[in-house]
Amino acid sequence: MKSETRFLRRYSGASGIQELMVDLDLALSGPRKMYMLGGGNPGRIPEMEAFFREQMERLMADEDRFERALGVYDHPGGNLRFRQAVAELLQQSGWDVKAENVALTQGSQNAFFLLMNLFGGVREDGGEAKIVFPLSPEYIGYEDVGIQKGTLKSFLPRIQMLDEGFFRYEIDFDRLVVDENTGAVCLSRPCNPTGNNVSNQQLEKLYEICRAADVPLILDAAYGLPFPGIVFDDSRPFFRPGVISILSLSKLGLPGLRTGIVVGPSDVIEKIERLNSIFNLSCGGIGPALALESIRSGQLLQKCHSILQPHYLANRNLAIEMLRNGLSSHGLKIHESGGAFFLWLWFDAPISTSRLYEKLKEAGVIVVPGKYYFPGLDDPFDHRDRCIRLSFSQNRENIEKGIAILIEIAKREIEAVS
Ligand SMILES: Cc1ncc(COP(=O)(O)O)c(C=O)c1O
């Protein structure tokens, strides 16, 4: 029998992100009514949907732009006018970038696949370059992106307890190792799954460590500033020479467009462009065509401020209030929420959140068990099976009903082990 290829072997097993996407599809499109507190799907916000419909109508009314978006392959680095518009928007926030510093990808997930294999994996000299995640837990979607298994290396956080049942993870600089075996350092900010906005001070320190080791710092801003801007504190975007920032149109409410945006040094952008032409020829044209005018006019940012951010802030406050009222007396701790549309819940009691997830699913509520959010972490850490990630992206009724069931079932599980 012929032996299978390494690529096939690498990708034939179970993958957390695939299970999550299947659950998401089941909850949003399956026959049974489920309360969706899982997945990374943005909410359907009527005002945003109306805005995007209007943008689409304008595009279709144009003599030529719609036909070009459908009928012409864009430049392999992404539509040039769109890249120019993104660069100009970022310049307004003080970023020293031009169109040559911007490339598009088929969703930002695709950018992570490209970047993590450009910077991580087996080197020419036989050594291995690791992608370092300084702050675990991290985004589930990074888990299997390294073609070379074992490319990711995560570090345990320091835990800071806050008032009123909140806590936060901090980078533990005493533990962190960034050295000649590091290919790149990466973190999501705001973080999926915790909502953590790593402070500018910690980021500055991390950046200096990366500079000293001549290693790029990759910042995943899928939820961050300038768009979609789902940020609830006063943190600022972070851009310095050598930093690679990843943006996306998805969390604006446009995940179907699959438009990711890489901003970074021009030599990195050239590599993305080359890989795009090999893997995709070019990226889909509809995302850039739909968003171009509103990025140029500033209308998109304005909608983020006036509709998107307030929507998620109100949902977050509702979810926190319900959870604190329902479960503080049962030892629930909530990670401080600085952005994105997730809450990271940590149960004091020795329950299994994998079991809690199954119980909730039976009762029609989807959350994500914490165990998936530790890509590249080898150390033991009891948060793996004591935490869940809850999404508050969907509508109020979904949050109210879903969390009410969650509180009831979590109480039962906790009381059973106390
Ligand atoms: C932190 C983070 N990064 C990247 C992505 C990828 O998003 P997309 O490929 O839709 O741009 C997601 C999606 O959920 C995410 O949560």
The ligand as an ORCA input file, in Angstrom:
! r2SCAN-3c Opt
* xyz 0 1
  C      -9.253     36.504     16.503
  C      -9.676     36.115     15.127
  N      -8.804     36.234     14.132
  C      -9.115     35.911     12.875
  C     -10.358     35.399     12.560
  C     -10.637     35.031     11.130
  O     -11.691     35.750     10.596
  P     -11.913     35.959      9.017
  O     -11.155     34.865      8.304
  O     -13.375     35.846      8.816
  O     -11.355     37.308      8.685
  C     -11.306     35.237     13.554
  C     -12.632     34.654     13.260
  O     -13.423     34.333     14.108
  C     -10.954     35.605     14.881
  O     -11.813     35.458     15.891
*
